[in-house]
Amino acid sequence: MLGVIKREDGGKVEAEKFDRSSHEGVSLASGSAKGPLVTDEPIAKPVARRSFVRAALWLSAVAVTDLIAGPARAALRHSHTAQTSRDSEASATTANSSGLTDPYTTACVMEPTTRTVIFDKDMDRPWPTASLAKMMVMLIVAEKLADGSLKLDDKVTTSAAASKMGGSQVYLAEGETFTLDDMMKAVVVHSANDATYAVTEYVAGSADAFVVLMNERAETLGLRNTHFYSVHGLPPAPGQGEDVSSAYDLAIIGSELVKYPDVLRWSAIDTAPFRNGKFELRNTNHLVRTFPGCDGLKTGFYDKAGFNVVATAHREGLRVIAVVLGSPRKEENFEQAATMMSQGFLHYEMRTLAKQGAPAGRTLAVKGGTVWTITPVWGADASMLALRERSNIAPSIDYKLPTSVTAPIKAGAQVGSAQIIVDGKPQQTVALVAPNDVGQAAWYWRVIERWY
């Protein structure tokens, strides 16, 4: 329903779009104006006639404006479909009616570098993802940006199908075009289903083809309790399967996502303008505003799934990811995630064992090169996760290196690896790389080397 308030002095019109399932309004356009408010309710016959004339003039103005404004105006007037009540994170009420009673159903807290689980409750239980399904969209897009097959300034055009998406949306009109960067802000910050659909069509040719990519990536990550049927996570249509994952699987996806600066740039946004400031994106993850160090990641909601969040925060060299699924109330979902992350920061710390580029303390023979040996260096920071109270814990390092490498060798080429082991359990595997280029020796030296 579109409610209109008019002002006598010709000031801006304020319109709100209401989701009757939540009784909360999503502001589509707003403006301030002075002067008394005028309603369409007839008070007396002369007033009724004046109101009729004003209404006729106003409707004529709207019709003319629509002809002039084009897709942007059409986007703002884009009506909710029947799916709105199925998944509208931006206007979801603070409680749901699914019968959930516990503060949450399943949870997992993970340190992403070592993939160490520091807390869990039934973390392998499959659960409806709702809009958390978009995390896999985020990951695939981030990986393609990293390998160069996508660029942030790519132009993404809205199809008819994308423009008809319901639930949380930015009211894209068919033919409207935005950069991939702007579309991904709408996906990550506002959980926009229409933007998600448009991006996946652009990347894979169709949303169905992108779902195939999502499940293939889930398989390569070893996610045993995850399967996708849609790109957006809306409740399934009749005959369609339900998108499901588990708290552990979502923590793994989150651990991959935090590797990409663009993802954290998007997910840390509180509010941002969209469509040249005509629409405001507001992050559905309240923790980016309330929890120090929080910079992501994603929320999800529909009635059966309850309220869900995958949150991450970084403090003093330690990052934690908290997945909380199946909360009956929105604020309780955020409170539980905040408590879990706080406990992680209170009791754990990351200890740096070696910095990236530092010598790894092992020597490796070189065949056919201009030098006889090289000393590999750490390809990334080597760290261990430890309880703060265990200050004297000592890790062991299992080096995996060949007996020799053959020239030529490029600087940064991986020549081995080292596994960090704490309390008998592997925590992290770090690549060992060549410290510099090693050229090939002259042919006669290589002949002599083969003889000796």
C-alpha positions as CSV (number, residue, x, y, z in Angstrom):
1,M,0.0,0.0,0.0
2,L,1.4,3.4,-0.9
3,G,0.3,6.1,1.6
4,V,0.6,9.7,0.4
5,I,0.6,12.9,2.6
6,K,0.2,16.1,0.7
7,R,1.0,19.6,1.9
8,E,-0.8,22.8,1.0
9,D,2.3,24.8,0.1
10,G,3.4,22.3,-2.6
11,G,6.2,20.8,-0.6
12,K,7.7,17.4,-1.3
13,V,5.5,14.4,-1.1
14,E,6.4,11.7,1.4
15,A,5.6,8.1,0.5
16,E,6.0,5.0,2.5
17,K,5.7,1.4,1.4
18,F,4.2,-0.8,4.0
19,D,4.8,-4.5,4.6
20,R,1.6,-5.7,6.2
21,S,3.2,-8.8,7.6
22,S,5.6,-6.7,9.7
23,H,3.7,-3.4,10.1
24,E,6.9,-1.6,9.5
25,G,7.4,1.0,6.7
26,V,10.3,1.2,4.2
27,S,10.8,4.8,3.2
28,L,10.9,5.1,-0.6
29,A,11.2,8.9,-0.8
30,S,11.1,11.6,1.7
31,G,11.2,15.3,2.0
32,S,10.5,18.0,4.4
33,A,8.1,20.9,3.9
34,K,6.4,23.6,5.9
35,G,2.7,24.2,6.1
36,P,-0.3,22.4,7.4
37,L,-1.0,18.9,6.4
38,V,-4.0,18.2,4.2
39,T,-5.7,14.8,4.0
40,D,-8.1,13.3,1.5
41,E,-10.8,12.9,4.1
42,P,-13.9,15.1,3.2
43,I,-14.8,17.4,6.1
44,A,-17.5,19.3,4.3
45,K,-18.8,19.5,0.8
46,P,-16.8,22.6,-0.3
47,V,-13.7,21.0,1.2
48,A,-14.5,17.7,-0.6
49,R,-14.7,19.5,-3.9
50,R,-11.4,21.3,-3.3
51,S,-9.9,18.0,-2.3
52,F,-11.2,16.4,-5.4
53,V,-9.7,19.1,-7.6
54,R,-6.4,18.9,-5.8
55,A,-6.4,15.1,-6.1
56,A,-7.1,15.3,-9.8
57,L,-4.3,17.8,-10.3
58,W,-1.9,15.7,-8.2
59,L,-2.7,12.5,-10.1
60,S,-2.1,14.3,-13.4
61,A,1.3,15.5,-12.1
62,V,2.2,12.0,-11.1
63,A,1.3,10.7,-14.6
64,V,3.4,13.4,-16.3
65,T,6.3,12.8,-13.9
66,D,6.2,9.1,-14.6
67,L,6.5,9.8,-18.3
68,I,9.5,12.1,-17.7
69,A,11.3,10.3,-14.9
70,G,11.6,6.9,-16.6
71,P,13.2,3.9,-14.9
72,A,14.1,5.6,-11.7
73,R,10.6,6.7,-10.9
74,A,9.3,3.3,-12.0
75,A,11.7,1.7,-9.6
76,L,10.5,3.8,-6.7
77,R,6.9,2.9,-7.5
78,H,7.7,-0.8,-8.1
79,S,5.1,-2.7,-6.1
80,H,5.8,-5.4,-3.6
81,T,5.0,-8.9,-4.9
82,A,3.4,-11.6,-2.9
83,Q,6.9,-12.6,-1.8
84,T,7.3,-9.5,0.3
85,S,6.0,-11.2,3.4
86,R,8.2,-14.2,2.8
87,D,11.6,-12.4,3.3
88,S,11.9,-8.7,4.0
89,E,14.9,-8.2,6.2
90,A,14.8,-4.5,6.0
91,S,11.3,-4.4,7.5
92,A,11.2,-7.6,9.5
93,T,9.5,-7.3,12.9
94,T,11.5,-7.9,16.1
95,A,9.8,-11.3,16.6
96,N,8.6,-14.1,14.3
97,S,5.7,-16.6,14.6
98,S,7.6,-19.8,13.8
99,G,7.4,-21.3,17.2
100,L,11.1,-20.8,18.0
101,T,11.6,-20.2,21.7
102,D,15.3,-20.7,22.6
103,P,17.6,-17.7,22.1
104,Y,19.0,-19.5,19.1
105,T,18.9,-23.0,17.6
106,T,22.4,-23.6,16.3
107,A,25.7,-21.7,16.5
108,C,29.4,-21.7,15.7
109,V,32.2,-19.4,16.6
110,M,35.3,-19.7,14.5
111,E,38.8,-18.1,14.1
112,P,39.0,-18.0,10.4
113,T,42.8,-18.2,9.8
114,T,43.2,-21.5,11.7
115,R,39.5,-22.6,11.2
116,T,39.5,-23.3,14.9
117,V,36.0,-23.7,16.4
118,I,36.0,-22.0,19.8
119,F,32.3,-22.6,20.6
120,D,29.5,-24.5,19.0
121,K,25.9,-25.6,19.6
122,D,24.7,-28.3,17.2
123,M,26.8,-26.7,14.5
124,D,26.3,-29.4,11.9
125,R,22.5,-29.2,11.9
126,P,21.1,-28.2,8.5
127,W,19.1,-25.0,8.8
128,P,17.2,-22.8,6.2
129,T,19.7,-20.1,5.1
130,A,17.2,-17.4,4.2
131,S,19.3,-14.5,2.8
132,L,22.6,-16.0,4.2
133,A,22.5,-17.9,0.8
134,K,23.8,-14.6,-0.6
135,M,27.1,-15.2,1.1
136,M,28.0,-17.7,-1.6
137,V,27.1,-15.1,-4.2
138,M,29.4,-12.7,-2.4
139,L,32.2,-15.3,-2.4
140,I,31.9,-16.2,-6.1
141,V,31.8,-12.6,-7.1
142,A,34.8,-11.8,-4.9
143,E,36.8,-14.6,-6.3
144,K,36.1,-13.5,-9.9
145,L,37.1,-10.0,-9.0
146,A,40.4,-11.3,-7.6
147,D,41.2,-13.4,-10.7
148,G,40.3,-10.5,-13.1
149,S,37.3,-12.1,-14.8
150,L,35.0,-9.4,-13.2
151,K,35.7,-5.7,-12.6
152,L,34.0,-3.4,-10.1
153,D,33.1,-0.9,-12.8
154,D,31.3,-3.6,-15.0
155,K,27.8,-2.4,-16.0
156,V,25.0,-4.7,-14.8
157,T,21.6,-4.2,-16.5
158,T,18.4,-5.2,-14.7
159,S,16.3,-7.9,-16.5
160,A,12.6,-8.2,-16.4
161,A,12.9,-11.2,-14.1
162,A,15.2,-9.3,-11.7
163,S,12.9,-6.3,-11.6
164,K,10.0,-8.6,-10.4
165,M,11.8,-10.0,-7.3
166,G,10.1,-9.4,-4.0
167,G,11.2,-9.3,-0.4
168,S,14.1,-7.0,0.4
169,Q,14.9,-5.0,-2.7
170,V,16.1,-1.7,-4.1
171,Y,13.2,-1.5,-6.6
172,L,15.2,-2.0,-9.7
173,A,13.3,-1.3,-12.9
174,E,13.8,-3.3,-16.1
175,G,16.7,-1.8,-18.1
176,E,18.2,0.1,-15.1
177,T,21.9,-0.2,-15.1
178,F,24.4,0.1,-12.2
179,T,28.0,-0.8,-11.7
180,L,28.8,-4.2,-10.2
181,D,30.2,-2.3,-7.2
182,D,26.9,-0.6,-6.6
183,M,24.9,-3.7,-7.2
184,M,27.0,-5.6,-4.7
185,K,26.5,-2.9,-2.1
186,A,22.8,-3.4,-2.5
187,V,23.3,-7.2,-2.2
188,V,25.5,-7.1,0.9
189,V,24.2,-4.0,2.8
190,H,20.5,-4.1,2.0
191,S,20.2,-7.8,1.1
192,A,18.4,-6.8,-2.1
193,N,17.0,-9.8,-3.9
194,D,16.5,-7.9,-7.2
195,A,20.2,-6.8,-7.2
196,T,21.3,-10.3,-6.3
197,Y,19.3,-11.7,-9.2
198,A,20.7,-9.1,-11.6
199,V,24.3,-9.8,-10.6
200,T,24.0,-13.6,-10.9
201,E,22.4,-13.3,-14.4
202,Y,25.3,-11.0,-15.4
203,V,28.0,-13.4,-14.1
204,A,26.6,-16.8,-15.2
205,G,24.0,-15.9,-17.9
206,S,21.1,-17.0,-15.7
207,A,20.3,-17.3,-12.0
208,D,19.8,-21.1,-12.4
209,A,23.3,-21.4,-13.9
210,F,24.7,-19.4,-11.0
211,V,23.1,-21.8,-8.5
212,V,25.2,-24.6,-10.2
213,L,28.3,-22.5,-9.5
214,M,27.2,-22.1,-5.8
215,N,26.8,-25.8,-5.3
216,E,30.1,-26.6,-7.1
217,R,31.9,-24.1,-4.8
218,A,30.2,-25.6,-1.7
219,E,31.5,-29.0,-2.8
220,T,35.1,-27.8,-3.2
221,L,34.9,-26.2,0.2
222,G,33.8,-29.5,1.7
223,L,30.4,-28.2,3.0
224,R,28.6,-31.4,3.8
225,N,25.3,-29.8,5.0
226,T,24.9,-27.1,2.4
227,H,22.8,-27.1,-0.7
228,F,21.4,-24.2,-2.7
229,Y,18.3,-24.0,-4.9
230,S,18.2,-20.2,-5.3
231,V,20.6,-17.3,-5.4
232,H,18.6,-15.2,-2.9
233,G,17.4,-17.5,-0.2
234,L,13.7,-16.7,-0.4
235,P,11.4,-19.3,1.0
236,P,11.0,-22.0,-1.7
237,A,8.2,-21.9,-4.2
238,P,6.0,-25.0,-4.5
239,G,8.0,-27.9,-5.8
240,Q,11.3,-26.1,-5.1
241,G,13.9,-27.3,-2.6
242,E,14.9,-25.2,0.4
243,D,18.3,-23.6,0.6
244,V,20.0,-25.1,3.6
245,S,23.4,-24.9,5.4
246,S,24.8,-25.3,8.9
247,A,26.4,-23.0,11.3
248,Y,29.8,-24.7,10.7
249,D,29.5,-24.5,6.9
250,L,28.5,-20.9,7.1
251,A,31.5,-20.1,9.3
252,I,33.7,-21.7,6.6
253,I,32.1,-19.6,3.9
254,G,32.7,-16.6,6.2
255,S,36.3,-17.6,6.6
256,E,36.7,-17.4,2.9
257,L,34.9,-14.1,2.6
258,V,37.1,-12.2,5.0
259,K,40.1,-12.8,2.8
260,Y,38.7,-10.3,0.3
261,P,39.0,-6.5,1.1
262,D,36.1,-5.7,-1.2
263,V,33.7,-7.9,0.8
264,L,34.6,-6.3,4.1
265,R,34.4,-2.9,2.5
266,W,30.8,-3.7,1.5
267,S,29.7,-5.5,4.6
268,A,31.1,-2.7,7.0
269,I,28.9,0.0,5.4
270,D,26.3,1.4,7.8
271,T,24.4,3.5,5.3
272,A,25.1,4.4,1.7
273,P,23.2,6.3,-1.0
274,F,21.9,4.4,-4.0
275,R,20.4,5.6,-7.3
276,N,22.0,9.0,-7.0
277,G,20.8,9.4,-3.4
278,K,17.2,8.7,-4.1
279,F,17.3,5.5,-2.1
280,E,19.3,4.8,1.1
281,L,20.9,1.5,1.8
282,R,20.9,0.7,5.5
283,N,22.8,-2.3,6.7
284,T,20.6,-5.1,8.0
285,N,23.4,-6.2,10.3
286,H,22.9,-3.9,13.3
287,L,26.3,-5.0,14.8
288,V,28.3,-2.8,12.4
289,R,26.8,0.1,14.3
290,T,26.8,-1.3,17.9
291,F,29.8,-3.8,18.3
292,P,33.3,-2.3,18.2
293,G,35.4,-3.9,15.4
294,C,32.5,-5.5,13.6
295,D,32.8,-5.2,9.8
296,G,30.4,-7.9,8.5
297,L,29.0,-10.1,7.3
298,K,25.4,-11.0,6.5
299,T,21.9,-11.5,8.0
300,G,19.0,-13.6,6.9
301,F,15.3,-13.9,7.9
302,Y,12.1,-15.5,7.0
303,D,9.5,-16.9,9.3
304,K,10.5,-20.6,9.4
305,A,14.2,-19.8,9.5
306,G,13.9,-17.2,12.2
307,F,16.5,-14.5,12.6
308,N,20.0,-15.4,11.5
309,V,23.4,-13.6,11.4
310,V,26.9,-14.4,10.4
311,A,28.9,-11.7,12.2
312,T,32.6,-11.0,12.2
313,A,34.8,-8.5,14.1
314,H,38.6,-7.8,14.3
315,R,40.4,-6.6,17.4
316,E,44.1,-6.6,18.2
317,G,45.2,-9.0,15.5
318,L,42.4,-11.5,16.2
319,R,39.3,-12.0,14.0
320,V,36.3,-14.1,15.1
321,I,33.3,-15.2,13.1
322,A,30.0,-15.9,15.0
323,V,27.2,-17.7,13.3
324,V,23.8,-17.6,15.2
325,L,20.9,-19.3,13.5
326,G,17.2,-19.7,14.4
327,S,16.5,-16.9,16.9
328,P,12.9,-16.0,17.5
329,R,13.7,-12.3,18.0
330,K,15.9,-10.0,15.9
331,E,17.6,-8.2,18.8
332,E,18.2,-11.5,20.6
333,N,20.0,-12.8,17.5
334,F,22.4,-9.8,17.5
335,E,22.8,-10.0,21.3
336,Q,23.8,-13.6,21.2
337,A,26.3,-13.0,18.3
338,A,27.8,-10.0,20.2
339,T,28.2,-12.1,23.4
340,M,29.9,-14.9,21.6
341,M,32.3,-12.6,19.8
342,S,33.0,-10.8,23.1
343,Q,33.8,-14.1,24.8
344,G,36.1,-15.0,22.0
345,F,38.1,-11.8,22.3
346,L,38.1,-12.1,26.1
347,H,39.6,-15.6,26.2
348,Y,41.7,-16.0,23.0
349,E,44.5,-14.3,21.2
350,M,46.5,-14.7,18.0
351,R,50.2,-15.0,18.5
352,T,52.5,-14.3,15.6
353,L,55.2,-16.9,15.1
354,A,56.8,-15.5,11.9
355,K,56.1,-12.6,9.7
356,Q,55.6,-12.9,5.9
357,G,58.9,-12.8,4.1
358,A,61.0,-13.9,7.1
359,P,63.4,-16.9,6.6
360,A,61.8,-20.2,7.5
361,G,65.0,-21.6,9.0
362,R,65.4,-24.4,6.5
363,T,67.8,-24.8,3.5
364,L,66.8,-26.2,0.2
365,A,69.2,-27.5,-2.5
366,V,68.9,-26.1,-6.0
367,K,69.7,-28.1,-9.1
368,G,71.0,-26.5,-12.3
369,G,70.9,-23.0,-10.8
370,T,73.2,-20.1,-10.4
371,V,73.3,-20.8,-6.6
372,W,73.6,-24.1,-4.8
373,T,70.9,-23.5,-2.1
374,I,68.1,-21.2,-1.1
375,T,66.5,-20.5,2.2
376,P,62.7,-20.4,1.8
377,V,60.7,-17.6,3.4
378,W,57.2,-17.6,4.9
379,G,54.6,-16.8,2.2
380,A,52.2,-15.4,4.8
381,D,52.2,-14.6,8.5
382,A,52.5,-17.7,10.6
383,S,50.2,-17.5,13.7
384,M,48.7,-19.7,16.4
385,L,45.4,-19.3,18.3
386,A,45.8,-19.7,22.0
387,L,44.0,-19.1,25.2
388,R,45.2,-16.0,26.9
389,E,45.8,-17.8,30.2
390,R,48.2,-20.3,28.5
391,S,51.1,-18.0,28.1
392,N,53.7,-20.7,28.0
393,I,52.2,-22.9,25.3
394,A,54.7,-23.9,22.6
395,P,53.7,-24.9,19.1
396,S,55.6,-27.3,16.9
397,I,56.2,-26.8,13.2
398,D,56.1,-29.6,10.6
399,Y,58.1,-28.5,7.5
400,K,57.3,-30.2,4.3
401,L,60.0,-29.5,1.7
402,P,61.4,-31.6,-1.2
403,T,65.0,-32.6,-1.2
404,S,65.8,-30.1,-4.0
405,V,64.2,-27.8,-6.5
406,T,65.3,-27.2,-10.1
407,A,66.2,-23.8,-11.6
408,P,65.0,-21.5,-12.9
409,I,62.9,-20.4,-9.9
410,K,60.8,-17.3,-9.7
411,A,60.7,-15.2,-6.5
412,G,57.5,-16.0,-4.6
413,A,57.1,-19.5,-6.1
414,Q,55.9,-22.0,-3.6
415,V,58.6,-24.6,-2.8
416,G,57.1,-26.2,0.3
417,S,54.8,-25.6,3.3
418,A,54.9,-25.6,7.0
419,Q,52.2,-26.8,9.3
420,I,51.6,-25.1,12.7
421,I,50.6,-27.7,15.4
422,V,49.2,-26.8,18.8
423,D,48.4,-29.4,21.4
424,G,48.9,-32.1,18.8
425,K,46.3,-30.5,16.4
426,P,47.2,-28.8,13.1
427,Q,46.0,-25.2,13.2
428,Q,47.4,-23.6,10.1
429,T,49.4,-24.5,7.0
430,V,51.5,-21.7,5.5
431,A,53.2,-21.8,2.1
432,L,57.0,-21.5,2.0
433,V,58.3,-19.6,-1.1
434,A,61.5,-18.8,-2.9
435,P,63.0,-15.5,-1.5
436,N,64.3,-14.3,-5.0
437,D,64.7,-15.3,-8.6
438,V,67.2,-18.1,-9.3
439,G,68.5,-18.3,-12.8
440,Q,69.6,-21.3,-14.7
441,A,73.3,-22.1,-14.7
442,A,75.3,-22.3,-17.9
443,W,74.9,-25.6,-19.9
444,Y,78.4,-26.9,-19.0
445,W,77.9,-26.4,-15.3
446,R,74.6,-28.3,-15.6
447,V,76.5,-31.2,-17.4
448,I,79.2,-31.2,-14.7
449,E,76.5,-31.2,-12.0
450,R,74.8,-34.3,-13.5
451,W,78.1,-36.1,-13.4
452,Y,78.8,-35.2,-9.7
